[in-house]
């Protein structure tokens, strides 16, 4: 993490309105000009306009036209048939925020995201025209209600995570992924991806073979972690908070992760998500070959995501 100078701190605090203990992600200006990002935005704009054509709603900019809840309200009604008791047009900031609260609650429920700590958007971010949150939300809506829509592959941006603490403002660069190669919805490409992913293939086998591979991976993990006096008996649960995963990466790669960089005893889902995201960022920095894994999937104890990460480490280090 980088420490800002006092002059930079004053400037950043004034510009982004951060408060003590708050974190915020800002897209790097260079990423905003990425052709893949521009293509994703254009596809989403066209999709919204096509979907809401009968409603006579036209969106020109995702940055400017989503924040007040009108478009999201109509998408929810058109795609999910949900009718909400909210004003059609919300003119004041208070009315817009209230409308967004109602609409996003209903959307999150339809998307199966009732746990707010796992959601990458919220009322404040959407209403403040945060492009990062807006894109995550729209991509999630497409994935849920129109999975056959082809979105551009491998769209990501570099972001700066800003955090205010008593000593000032800290910044950390991260990569935020909107789509990856698995976003292609055609049967051929999906079949090809499954063939390339050994874990996807593994989970199609009978349970005995799956358990055999899981036991081999767990043996590898426990052999590595034995020097720390740790043992894994439940792959899904024990890797969900990211702590053992971070310690495992450190042991295998031969480096120590400072305790202030992660939550050693996470007390909520947000802290767990931060740990897992850090672990995946480390693997990405080390260029360890691995299919894309969403940090939320690991926190949610999805065995496929966890095994993909462990298998990548196992494959690299098993012969050492």
C-alpha positions in Angstrom: 0.0 0.0 0.0 1.1 3.6 -0.7 0.9 6.4 1.8 -0.4 9.7 0.4 1.4 13.0 1.4 -0.6 15.4 3.6 -1.2 17.6 0.5 -2.5 14.7 -1.5 -4.6 13.6 1.5 -6.4 17.0 1.7 -7.0 17.0 -2.0 -8.3 13.5 -2.2 -10.5 13.9 0.8 -12.0 17.0 -0.7 -12.5 15.4 -4.1 -14.0 12.0 -3.1 -15.6 12.8 0.2 -14.2 9.9 2.2 -14.7 9.6 5.9 -12.7 7.8 8.5 -12.9 4.1 8.1 -14.6 4.3 4.6 -13.2 2.5 1.6 -13.9 3.4 -2.0 -12.8 2.1 -5.4 -12.0 4.6 -8.2 -11.4 3.5 -11.8 -8.0 4.5 -13.1 -8.4 7.1 -15.9 -6.3 5.0 -18.3 -8.8 2.1 -17.9 -11.7 4.3 -18.9 -10.3 4.4 -22.5 -10.0 0.7 -22.8 -11.8 -0.4 -26.0 -13.2 -3.5 -24.3 -14.8 -1.4 -21.6 -16.3 0.9 -24.2 -17.6 -2.1 -26.1 -19.2 -3.5 -22.9 -20.9 -0.2 -22.1 -22.2 0.1 -25.7 -23.6 -3.5 -25.6 -25.4 -2.8 -22.3 -26.8 0.5 -23.6 -28.1 -1.2 -26.7 -29.6 -4.0 -24.6 -31.4 -1.6 -22.3 -32.8 0.4 -25.1 -34.0 -2.8 -26.9 -35.5 -4.2 -23.7 -37.3 -0.9 -22.8 -38.2 0.1 -26.3 -41.9 -0.5 -25.7 -41.6 1.7 -22.6 -40.3 4.5 -24.7 -37.2 4.8 -22.5 -33.9 5.6 -24.2 -30.5 5.5 -22.4 -27.6 7.3 -23.8 -25.0 7.1 -21.0 -24.6 4.5 -18.3 -22.8 7.1 -16.3 -25.7 9.5 -16.3 -29.0 7.7 -17.0 -29.1 4.9 -14.3 -28.6 6.8 -11.1 -32.2 7.9 -10.4 -33.8 4.4 -10.4 -36.1 5.0 -13.4 -34.3 2.6 -15.8 -33.7 0.0 -13.1 -37.4 0.2 -12.1 -38.5 -0.5 -15.6 -36.0 -3.3 -16.2 -37.3 -5.0 -13.1 -40.8 -4.7 -14.3 -40.1 -5.8 -17.9 -37.7 -8.7 -17.1 -39.1 -10.0 -13.8 -42.7 -8.8 -13.9 -42.2 -7.1 -10.5 -44.4 -4.1 -9.9 -43.4 -1.8 -7.2 -45.2 1.0 -5.4 -42.8 3.8 -6.2 -43.0 7.1 -8.0 -42.5 6.9 -11.8 -40.4 10.0 -11.8 -38.3 10.9 -8.7 -37.1 14.5 -9.0 -35.5 15.2 -5.7 -32.4 13.4 -4.4 -34.4 12.1 -1.4 -37.0 10.6 -3.6 -34.4 9.1 -5.9 -32.6 7.4 -3.0 -35.9 6.1 -1.6 -36.8 4.7 -5.0 -33.4 3.1 -5.4 -33.6 1.4 -2.0 -36.9 -0.2 -3.0 -35.8 -1.2 -6.5 -32.4 -2.5 -5.5 -33.9 -4.6 -2.6 -36.2 -6.2 -5.1 -33.5 -6.7 -7.7 -31.1 -8.2 -5.2 -33.7 -10.7 -4.2 -34.4 -11.7 -7.8 -30.6 -12.0 -8.3 -30.3 -14.2 -5.3 -28.2 -11.7 -3.4 -30.0 -11.1 -0.2 -26.7 -10.9 1.7 -25.7 -7.3 1.1 -22.1 -7.9 2.1 -21.6 -9.9 -1.1 -23.1 -7.3 -3.4 -20.8 -5.0 -5.4 -23.3 -2.1 -5.6 -25.5 -0.2 -3.2 -27.9 2.7 -3.2 -25.1 5.2 -2.4 -22.8 4.1 -5.2 -25.6 3.9 -7.8 -27.0 7.3 -6.9 -23.5 8.8 -7.0 -23.2 7.6 -10.6 -20.4 5.2 -9.7 -19.6 3.5 -13.0 -17.9 0.5 -11.4 -21.0 -0.4 -9.3 -23.4 0.4 -12.2 -21.6 -2.0 -14.6 -21.4 -4.8 -12.0 -25.2 -4.4 -11.4 -26.1 -4.4 -15.1 -23.9 -7.3 -15.9 -25.5 -9.3 -13.1 -29.0 -8.4 -14.4 -28.0 -9.6 -17.9 -26.6 -12.8 -16.5 -29.8 -13.5 -14.6 -32.5 -12.5 -17.1 -30.9 -12.8 -20.5 -27.9 -15.2 -20.3 -27.9 -15.7 -24.1 -26.8 -12.1 -24.6 -23.2 -12.1 -25.7 -21.1 -9.6 -23.7 -17.5 -8.8 -24.6 -15.0 -11.2 -23.1 -12.2 -10.4 -20.7 -13.4 -6.9 -19.7 -11.6 -5.6 -16.6 -10.3 -2.3 -15.2 -7.6 -1.2 -12.9 -9.0 0.5 -9.8 -7.5 2.3 -6.8 -8.9 1.2 -3.4 -8.8 4.2 -1.2 -9.1 3.9 2.6 -9.2 6.6 5.2 -7.7 5.8 8.6 -6.2 7.9 11.4 -2.9 8.2 9.7 -4.3 9.5 6.4 -5.4 8.0 3.1 -4.0 4.7 1.9 -4.3 3.5 -1.7 -4.0 0.1 -3.2 -4.2 -0.9 -6.9 -6.5 -3.8 -7.8 -8.0 -5.4 -10.9 -11.8 -5.4 -11.1 -13.2 -8.0 -13.5 -16.6 -7.6 -15.2 -16.5 -10.5 -17.7 -14.1 -13.2 -18.5 -13.8 -15.9 -21.2 -16.6 -17.9 -19.6 -19.1 -15.2 -20.5 -19.5 -16.6 -24.1 -22.9 -18.1 -24.0 -22.6 -20.4 -27.1 -22.6 -24.1 -26.5 -19.4 -24.7 -28.4 -17.4 -22.2 -26.5 -18.8 -23.5 -23.2 -18.0 -27.0 -24.1 -14.4 -25.9 -25.0 -14.0 -24.2 -21.7 -15.2 -27.2 -19.8 -12.7 -29.4 -21.6 -9.9 -26.9 -20.6 -10.9 -26.8 -17.0 -9.9 -30.0 -15.1 -12.0 -29.1 -12.1 -15.1 -28.7 -14.2 -14.4 -32.1 -15.7 -13.7 -33.6 -12.3 -17.0 -32.6 -10.8 -18.8 -34.4 -13.7 -17.3 -37.7 -12.5 -18.8 -40.0 -9.9 -18.5 -39.0 -6.3 -15.8 -41.6 -5.4 -13.4 -40.1 -8.0 -14.2 -36.6 -6.9 -13.5 -37.5 -3.3 -10.2 -39.1 -4.3 -9.0 -36.0 -5.9 -10.2 -33.8 -3.0 -8.4 -36.0 -0.6 -5.2 -35.7 -2.6 -5.5 -31.9 -2.6 -6.2 -31.9 1.1 -3.2 -34.1 1.8 -1.1 -31.6 -0.2 -2.6 -28.7 1.7 -2.1 -30.3 5.2 1.4 -31.3 4.4 2.2 -27.7 3.6 0.4 -26.3 6.6 1.7 -28.7 9.1 4.7 -26.5 9.9 2.2 -23.9 11.1 0.3 -26.4 13.2 -2.9 -26.1 11.0 -5.0 -28.8 9.5 -7.8 -28.7 7.0 -10.7 -31.1 7.4 -13.5 -29.2 5.6 -12.4 -27.6 2.2 -15.5 -25.5 1.7 -15.8 -24.0 5.2 -12.1 -23.5 6.2 -11.2 -21.7 3.0 -14.2 -19.4 3.0 -12.6 -16.6 5.1 -9.4 -16.5 3.1 -7.1 -16.8 6.1 -5.8 -20.4 5.5 -5.6 -19.6 1.7 -3.4 -16.7 2.4 -1.2 -18.6 4.8 -1.0 -21.5 2.2 0.1 -19.2 -0.6 2.8 -17.7 1.7 4.1 -21.1 2.7 4.2 -22.4 -0.9 5.7 -19.3 -2.4 8.1 -18.6 0.4 7.0 -15.2 1.6 5.4 -13.7 4.6 2.2 -11.6 4.3 2.2 -8.8 6.9 -0.6 -9.3 9.4 -1.8 -5.7 8.8 -2.5 -6.5 5.2 -5.4 -9.0 5.9 -7.9 -9.9 8.6 -6.4 -12.8 10.7 -9.7 -13.3 12.5 -12.4 -11.9 10.1 -15.6 -11.1 11.9 -17.9 -10.5 8.9 -18.4 -11.3 5.3 -16.7 -8.1 4.1 -13.5 -8.9 5.9 -13.6 -12.4 4.5 -14.1 -11.1 1.0 -11.2 -8.7 1.4 -9.0 -11.7 2.4 -10.0 -13.8 -0.5 -9.6 -11.0 -3.0 -6.1 -10.4 -1.7 -5.3 -14.1 -2.1 -6.5 -14.1 -5.7 -4.7 -10.9 -6.5 -1.5 -12.5 -5.2 -2.0 -15.5 -7.5 -2.7 -13.2 -10.4 0.5 -11.2 -9.6 2.5 -14.5 -9.6 1.0 -15.4 -12.9 -0.1 -18.9 -11.7 -2.3 -20.4 -14.5 -5.9 -20.6 -13.2 -9.4 -20.1 -14.5 -11.2 -16.9 -13.4 -12.6 -17.3 -9.9 -15.0 -14.8 -8.3 -14.0 -14.1 -4.7 -17.7 -14.1 -3.7 -17.9 -17.8 -4.8 -15.2 -18.8 -2.3 -16.8 -16.8 0.5 -20.1 -18.5 -0.4 -18.3 -21.9 0.1 -18.7 -23.0 -3.6 -16.6 -26.1 -3.9 -15.8 -25.6 -7.6 -14.3 -22.2 -7.0 -12.2 -23.3 -4.1 -10.9 -26.4 -5.8 -9.9 -24.4 -8.9 -7.6 -22.3 -6.7 -6.2 -25.2 -4.7 -5.7 -27.3 -7.9 -3.7 -24.4 -9.4 -1.4 -24.4 -6.4 -1.3 -28.2 -6.3 -0.3 -28.4 -10.0 2.5 -25.9 -9.5 4.0 -27.3 -6.3 3.1 -31.0 -6.2 6.5 -32.2 -7.4 8.5 -30.0 -5.0 
